[in-house]
Amino acid sequence: MGLFSKLTGGADKKLLETGLPGRGIISDLKLTGTTLQSGNGLVQRTCIFTLEVSLDGKDPYTATCKQRFPEVQIPQIDLGNTTVCVRANPDNLEEIAIDFDNPPPVVHSAGPAAGHSAAEILATGTPARAVIVQSQPLGKVNPAGVDLYAYQLTVMPEGKDPYQIQVGNPTPPKALPFLFPGSKVPVKIGSDPNAVVIDWDGAEAEAKQ
C-alpha cells in the first residue's frame, strides 16, 4: 500500500484479498481531520475503528484499524451493534482491515472450556425457569454447526431471587417459535450462575402438553 493511501486511511488491498475472513462489531469510532474526495464522489473521512473481532475457531478479541469511510454514512454506524466483514493478517491477528464491500461471514465459535459446554450444563445443571427479554442471532455457529444467539434473560432459580444476564446459547430450528420477548422457558444453571443454557427439548415438550 502506498504511503499516501496509508496516511489517508486507504485499506490494505493485499490484506483484503488474502486476510482471514471474520466478523467485526464496531465498538468505537474516532474521527480524524483527514478527508478525501475523488472527483465528484462522496467525501470520505479517515476514521479509527475499534472492533470486537471473531474469527473461525478463535475467541473474540479487540483490534483497531484506520480506514476511510463515507462521511454521510457515519451517523448510520450504531456502536456495539453494527457488524462488518473484516480481514485479519494470519501472522498478526491484530492487524485488520474492514471489508465494506462484502457481508460479514458466519464464523465457527471456539470450543468451550471443559465442563462449560451447553451439553454438559444441560446434563448436570440445576433446573430453573427464565424469561426471554431479548434475543438476537450472532452470525456464529458452535462446533456442531448450530446457530448461536445472544440472549438477555431474567433467570428465576427456585427459592432464590431472580437475576438478569446476557448469554450466548446454541439455538436449533425447533427453538424459533419460542424466540419472543416474554417467552418463559426451562433452563439449566451451571456452577457459575451466569452459565445458563436454555433447555429447548424441555420447552418443546412443555408446548406439546
C-alpha positions in Angstrom: 0.0 0.0 0.0 1.4 3.4 -1.0 2.4 5.9 1.7 -0.3 8.5 0.6 -3.0 5.8 0.7 -1.8 4.6 4.1 -1.8 8.2 5.5 -5.3 8.9 4.3 -6.8 5.7 5.6 -6.8 3.6 2.4 -7.5 -0.1 3.1 -4.6 -2.6 2.6 -5.6 -4.2 -0.7 -3.4 -7.3 -0.1 -4.9 -7.8 3.3 -8.5 -7.5 1.9 -7.6 -10.2 -0.7 -5.7 -12.7 1.4 -6.6 -12.0 5.1 -8.6 -14.4 7.2 -12.3 -13.5 7.0 -14.2 -12.7 10.1 -16.9 -10.7 11.8 -16.3 -7.4 13.5 -18.6 -5.5 15.7 -17.8 -1.8 15.7 -17.5 -0.8 19.4 -15.8 2.7 19.0 -15.3 5.2 16.3 -13.0 8.2 16.3 -12.9 10.8 13.6 -9.7 12.2 12.3 -9.2 15.5 10.5 -8.3 13.8 7.2 -10.8 13.7 4.3 -10.5 12.7 0.7 -12.8 13.2 -2.3 -12.1 11.7 -5.7 -13.8 13.6 -8.5 -17.5 14.0 -7.7 -17.6 11.1 -5.4 -18.6 11.1 -1.7 -16.3 12.8 0.8 -14.6 10.1 2.8 -13.2 10.7 6.3 -10.4 8.8 7.8 -11.7 7.1 11.0 -10.1 5.0 13.7 -12.3 2.0 14.2 -12.2 -0.3 17.3 -13.9 -3.7 16.7 -14.6 -6.9 18.5 -13.3 -9.4 16.0 -14.5 -13.0 15.7 -12.6 -15.5 13.5 -13.2 -19.2 12.9 -12.3 -21.3 15.9 -10.9 -18.4 18.0 -12.1 -16.4 21.0 -13.3 -12.8 20.2 -10.6 -10.1 20.6 -10.3 -6.4 20.2 -8.4 -4.7 17.3 -8.3 -1.3 15.7 -7.7 0.0 12.2 -7.5 3.3 10.5 -9.7 3.4 7.4 -11.7 5.8 5.2 -15.5 5.8 5.3 -18.1 7.9 3.5 -18.8 10.9 5.8 -22.5 10.9 5.1 -22.8 7.3 6.3 -21.0 7.8 9.6 -24.3 8.5 11.5 -25.6 5.1 10.4 -23.0 3.3 12.5 -24.6 2.0 15.7 -21.7 1.4 18.1 -21.9 -2.1 19.7 -24.4 -3.3 17.0 -23.0 -2.5 13.6 -21.4 -5.7 12.2 -19.0 -5.7 9.3 -16.8 -8.1 7.4 -13.1 -7.9 8.5 -9.9 -9.4 7.2 -7.1 -10.3 9.6 -3.4 -10.9 8.9 -2.8 -14.6 9.8 0.7 -13.7 11.0 -0.6 -10.8 13.2 -4.3 -11.1 14.0 -4.4 -7.6 15.5 -3.7 -6.2 12.0 -7.1 -6.0 10.4 -8.9 -4.2 7.6 -12.6 -3.7 7.2 -14.1 -5.2 4.0 -17.0 -2.9 3.4 -17.8 -4.5 0.0 -18.8 -7.9 1.5 -21.3 -9.0 4.1 -19.9 -10.4 7.4 -19.4 -14.2 7.2 -20.8 -16.8 9.6 -18.0 -18.0 11.8 -17.5 -21.1 14.0 -17.0 -20.2 17.6 -14.2 -21.6 19.7 -15.0 -24.7 21.7 -16.0 -24.1 25.4 -13.7 -24.9 28.3 -14.1 -28.4 29.8 -17.2 -28.6 31.9 -18.8 -25.5 30.4 -20.3 -26.8 27.2 -24.1 -26.4 26.7 -24.5 -30.2 26.6 -22.7 -30.6 29.9 -24.7 -27.9 31.6 -27.9 -29.4 30.3 -26.9 -32.8 31.6 -25.7 -31.7 35.1 -27.0 -28.2 35.7 -29.7 -27.1 38.2 -33.2 -26.8 36.7 -34.7 -23.3 36.7 -37.0 -21.1 34.7 -36.2 -18.0 32.7 -38.0 -15.3 30.7 -36.5 -14.2 27.4 -36.2 -10.4 27.4 -34.4 -10.1 24.1 -32.7 -12.4 21.5 -30.5 -11.7 18.5 -28.6 -14.0 16.1 -24.8 -13.7 16.5 -23.9 -14.8 13.0 -21.9 -17.6 14.5 -22.3 -21.4 14.9 -21.0 -23.7 17.5 -18.6 -26.5 16.7 -21.6 -28.7 15.9 -22.9 -26.2 13.4 -25.9 -24.9 15.5 -26.7 -21.2 15.2 -25.6 -19.1 18.3 -27.9 -16.4 19.6 -27.3 -13.7 22.2 -30.0 -13.6 24.9 -31.0 -11.3 27.7 -32.7 -13.5 30.2 -34.4 -13.0 33.6 -33.4 -16.2 35.4 -35.6 -17.4 38.2 -33.9 -20.1 40.3 -36.2 -21.9 42.7 -36.1 -20.4 46.2 -33.7 -17.6 45.1 -34.0 -14.0 43.9 -34.4 -13.6 40.1 -31.5 -12.0 38.2 -30.8 -10.8 34.7 -27.9 -12.0 32.5 -26.7 -11.8 28.9 -25.6 -15.1 27.5 -24.9 -16.8 24.2 -26.7 -20.1 23.6 -27.0 -22.6 20.7 -30.4 -22.2 19.1 -31.6 -25.0 16.9 -34.5 -24.5 14.4 -37.0 -26.0 16.9 -36.3 -23.1 19.2 -37.5 -20.4 16.8 -41.2 -20.5 18.0 -40.1 -19.5 21.5 -38.0 -16.5 20.5 -40.2 -13.6 21.5 -40.0 -11.2 24.4 -41.7 -12.6 27.5 -41.3 -16.2 26.4 -40.9 -18.4 29.5 -38.5 -21.3 29.0 -36.9 -24.0 31.2 -33.1 -23.6 31.7 -30.2 -25.3 33.4 -27.8 -23.4 35.5 -24.1 -24.5 35.8 -21.7 -24.0 38.7 -21.4 -20.3 37.7 -24.8 -18.5 38.0 -24.1 -16.8 34.7 -23.6 -20.2 32.9 -27.2 -20.6 31.8 -28.4 -22.8 28.9 -32.0 -22.9 27.6 -33.4 -26.4 27.6 -35.1 -26.4 24.2 -36.1 -30.1 24.4 -37.9 -29.2 27.6 -39.5 -26.2 26.1 -40.7 -28.3 23.2 -42.1 -31.0 25.5 -44.0 -28.4 27.6 -45.5 -26.9 24.5 -46.9 -30.3 23.5 -48.6 -30.9 26.8 
